[in-house]
Amino acid sequence: MPVKILVADDHPVVRQGICSLLKSQPGWEIAGEALDGRQAVQLTKELRPDIVILDLAMPTLNGLDATRQILDENPDQKVLILTMSDSEQLIREVLGAGARGFVLKSDAAKDLISAVQALERHRTFFTSRVQDILDSYFAPSSLATLPTLTNREREVLQLIAEGKTTKEVAVILGCSVKTAETHRSNFMRKLHLHSVSEVVLYAIRNQIIRVDQLAT
């Protein structure tokens, strides 16, 4: 049976390059391609790939929250994260979300094939440059200082940071404006944020959005 892989990245050239690299391996096939996190979640449900490769910084729903939603639906799904950042908090969040692999885009040419092979064999794979951080991840209180947001609060945070109004957030998420406002108030209180600009800065610093995703 071929190994079916879903690739999600909002940059067409990057996505095509990843797909070409993967298709060069015997027995691997691209089951589907997604342009953002929400499409990745939906296609994972529909196509049931063996492995999902997610870019971390995607519009509408980032790779971290897409991972959480995918694994909420199917805890056994194998997810590999691609990112340009190797910050300690980000790596911890990726691990906490349940992804089985973490590869820096700068290392993809030499590490991506090995990473997919590892996941195919029910193992994990993490780029060598982050091993020191991984060693400390399992310390007893390593996640104690990270704020805990619900899935919905994280979604609302990203959409607000991308420039959406509360009404637009409600439409996108299929909830009432009052519910969207409640989620917004909750995450801002938990993160000690007091303005939209602070939300944007938090989202950029924590790799939830990129600067080029901001509304103009």
Secondary structure, DSSP 8 states (H G I E B T S, - for coil): --EEEEEE-S-HHHHHHHHHHHHTSTTEEEEEEESSHHHHHHHHHHH--SEEEEESS-SSS-HHHHHHHHHHH-TT-EEEEEES---HHHHHHHHHHT-SEEEEGGGHHHHHHHHHHHHHTT--EE-GGGHHHHHHHTSTTTTTTS----HHHHHHHHHHHTT--HHHHHHHHTS-HHHHHHHHHHHHHHHT--SHHHHHHHHHHTTSS-GGGS--
